[in-house]
Amino acid sequence: MPRKAKSGKFKLKTHKATSKRFRLTGAGKLVRTKGGKSHLRRNTSKRTKTQLSEMQTVQGRSYVKNIKRLAPNMEE
């Protein structure tokens, strides 16, 4: 059985931490989750905990560019 000829290109791999932290909305905006939700929340107020659940849009073109470079296969 003959081997497949190599094309010379390489596969793009997704940075897994980036793909877990960021999402693309239907409108194409990049959104992120807020930190500080996992533990030691007993002393924080209910209002603060509610605000932590909201997604935040990523501001700045350079941030968006770097995130899209790290996760090239993110749904668009």
Contact map, one row per residue, 1 for C-alpha under 8 A:
1110000000000000000000000000000000000000000000000000000000000000000000000000
1111000000000000000000000000000000000000000000000000000000000000000000000000
1111100000000000000000000000000000000000000000000000000000000000000000000000
0111110000000000000000000000000000000000000000000000000000000000000000000000
0011111000000000000000000000000000000000000000000000000000000000000000000000
0001111110000000000000000000000000000000000000000000000000000000000000000000
0000111110000000000000000000000000000000000000000000000000000000000000000000
0000011111000000000000000000000000000000000000000000000000000000000000000000
0000011111100000000000000000000000000000000000000000000000000000000000000000
0000000111110000000000000000000000000000000000000000000000000000000000000000
0000000011111000000000000000000000000000000000000000000000000000000000000000
0000000001111100000000000000000000000000000000000000000000000000000000010000
0000000000111110000000000000000000000000000000000000000000000000000000110000
0000000000011111011000000000000000000000000000000000000000000000000001111000
0000000000001111111000000000000000000000000000000000000000000000000001100000
0000000000000111111100000000000000000000000000000000000000000000000000100000
0000000000000011111110000000000000000000000000000000000000000000000000000000
0000000000000111111111000000000000000000000000000000000000000000001001100000
0000000000000111111111100000000000000000000000000000000000000000000000100100
0000000000000001111111100000000000000000000000000000000000000000000000000000
0000000000000000111111100000000110000000000000000000000000000000000000000000
0000000000000000011111110000011110000000000000000000000000000000000000000000
0000000000000000001111111000011100000000000000000000000000000000000000000100
0000000000000000000001111111111000000000000000000000000000000000000000000111
0000000000000000000000111111111000000000000000000000000000000000000000000000
0000000000000000000000011111100000000000000000000000000000000000000000000001
0000000000000000000000011111100000000000000000000000000000000000000000000000
0000000000000000000000011111110000000000000000000000000000000000000000000001
0000000000000000000000011111111000000000000000000000000011000000000000000000
0000000000000000000001111001111100000000000000000000000011000001000000000000
0000000000000000000001111000111110000000000000000000001111000000000000000000
0000000000000000000011100000011111000000000000000000001111000000000000000000
0000000000000000000011000000001111100000000000000001111100000000000000000000
0000000000000000000000000000000111111000000000000001111100000000000000000000
0000000000000000000000000000000011111000000000000001000000000000000000000000
0000000000000000000000000000000001111110000000000001000000000000000000000000
0000000000000000000000000000000001111110100000001001000000000000000000000000
0000000000000000000000000000000000011111100000000000000000000000000000000000
0000000000000000000000000000000000011111100000000000000000000000000000000000
0000000000000000000000000000000000000111111000000000000000000000000000000000
0000000000000000000000000000000000001111111100001000000000000000000000000000
0000000000000000000000000000000000000001111100000000000000000000000000000000
0000000000000000000000000000000000000001111110000000000000000000000000000000
0000000000000000000000000000000000000000111111011000000000000000000000000000
0000000000000000000000000000000000000000001111111000000000000000000000000000
0000000000000000000000000000000000000000000111111100000000000000000000000000
0000000000000000000000000000000000000000000011111110000000000000000000000000
0000000000000000000000000000000000000000000111111111000000000000000000000000
0000000000000000000000000000000000001000100111111111100000000000000000000000
0000000000000000000000000000000000000000000001111111110000000000000000000000
0000000000000000000000000000000000000000000000111111110000000000000000000000
0000000000000000000000000000000011111000000000011111111000000000000000000000
0000000000000000000000000000000011000000000000001111111000000000000000000000
0000000000000000000000000000000011000000000000000111111100000000000000000000
0000000000000000000000000000001111000000000000000001111110000000000000000000
0000000000000000000000000000001111000000000000000000011111000000000000000000
0000000000000000000000000000111100000000000000000000001111100000000000000000
0000000000000000000000000000111100000000000000000000000111110011000000000000
0000000000000000000000000000000000000000000000000000000011111011000000000000
0000000000000000000000000000000000000000000000000000000001111111000000000000
0000000000000000000000000000000000000000000000000000000000111111100000000000
0000000000000000000000000000000000000000000000000000000000011111110000000000
0000000000000000000000000000000000000000000000000000000001111111111000000000
0000000000000000000000000000010000000000000000000000000001111111111100000000
0000000000000000000000000000000000000000000000000000000000001111111110000000
0000000000000000000000000000000000000000000000000000000000000111111111000000
0000000000000000010000000000000000000000000000000000000000000011111111100000
0000000000000000000000000000000000000000000000000000000000000001111111110100
0000000000000000000000000000000000000000000000000000000000000000111111110000
0000000000000110010000000000000000000000000000000000000000000000011111110000
0000000000001111011000000000000000000000000000000000000000000000001111111100
0000000000011100000000000000000000000000000000000000000000000000000111111100
0000000000000100000000000000000000000000000000000000000000000000000000111110
0000000000000000001000110000000000000000000000000000000000000000000100111111
0000000000000000000000010000000000000000000000000000000000000000000000001111
0000000000000000000000010101000000000000000000000000000000000000000000000111
